[in-house]
Amino acid sequence: MKARLRQLAERHAFTVVALALAGLLKRFYSGASAEELRWILLPTSWLTSLGVDTEFAFRAGEGYLSREESVLISPACAGVNFLIVAFVSVAVGFSGRFATFPKRSLWLISSAVIAYLTTLVVNALRISLSIALAHLATRYLGLTFQSVHRLLGIFVYLTGLLGLCLTLELWLPRRGAGVGGAFGKSQVLLLALGCYASVTLLVPLLRGAGHSPEYWTHAAPVSVLVVVSAALLFAVGRRNWDDGRHAIRSPEHPERVASEQGAGG
């Protein structure tokens, strides 16, 4: 009992630390300049240049500019919000796979590295797709460049986040599965969706962004995609839940349970 309570306390402490680090990064990002964000803007611009075959040059106080494409990778495009979401989703969602405090501490550091590298790739892909497709969509679909940029960003970020969690779900069980209290696959994905909605919708709303029409223009497609994704996860999770391992053994009908489990196997 004491060991169980200690494990539970360590896990909650781990979650608090992860959320505190995410909050500190969010606070730093809210007032950071282009110079202070070069640690993420520089590699993002380099990866983007590989995808669209253009060059980006740093402009003081603004970010990395491609004159050829008329694209500026500014602090607003740094992807730090996605980094925060990915970090919390990975750190908290998979911490239960590790039984000891040292292993969880190592996982906290690993989560930061994984989230950072994923952010660079996903954000560079988002910007590259915007450059490649936004003008075509503007011409043939009648959408504005900003609308295409926003919709592509939401889709790529959500796809990248869920893809990251699914990848770790396949990789981590071979190294630390079976630890009590670990999230299941659907739970990890729902946690990721919750983190995404909290950082992109709830936090700005609490800080007064609801007075801006721009917020609701962004919130509408995000809400639709998050709700649809969550509904699909609930549907899949309910169908896969009753797989025989969760049957309640009844002393009145032990043979029925055994036969059902044998048929399910």
C-alpha positions, 0 to 999 in steps of 0.5 A: 500500500505504501509503495502504491501511494508513493508511486502515485505521489511521484507520478503526480509530482512528475505531472506538476513539474511538467506543467510548471515547465510548460507554463514557464515556456509559455510565459517566456514565449509570450514576450520573446523577441525574434533574437530570443527565439533563434534557437527554434527559428533558425533550424525551422528556417533551415528545414523549410528552405530544404522543402521549398528551395529558397533561402531565409535571411535573419532580420533583426526584430522580425525573424527569418525572411525569404524575399523570393517567396515573400515569407517571414518566419516570425516569432508568431510562426515559431511553433512554440505553442505546438512544442508546449503541447507536444511536451506535455502530451508526451511527458505526462501521457507516457510517464506511467510506462516508467516505474522508478523516479530516475527513469521518469526524470530521464523521460522528462528530459527525453520528452523535451528533446522529442517535442523539440525535434518534432516541432522543428519537422512539423512546423517546417512542413507546415510552412513549406505546405503553406508556401506551396499550396496557399497560392494555388488554393487562393487562385482556384478555391477563392480562399485568402492566403491567411485562411489557407495558412491557418487551416493547413496549420491546424491540420498539420499540427493536429496530425503531427501531434497524434502521429507522434503519440501513436509512434511512441505508443508503438515504440515504448511498450517494448521498453517499459510496458506493463507498468501500473497506471500507464495510459492506454492508447486512446487515453494518450491521444485524448490527453494530446487533444485536450492539451492542444485545445487548452493551449490554443483555445482555453488559455487565450480565451482566459487571457481576453482573446475572446474579444477579438474576431480573429480568435473565433476565426481560429477557434472554429476549425480547431474546435471542429477538428478536436471534437471530431477526433475525440468522437472517433477516439471514443468510438474506437475505444469503446469498440476495443474495450470489451476484448475479454481481458476486462470481464468480471469473473462471477462465482455463479458462472465461471465456466461462461467467462472462461468459454467467452475468453477462450472464444475471444482468444 
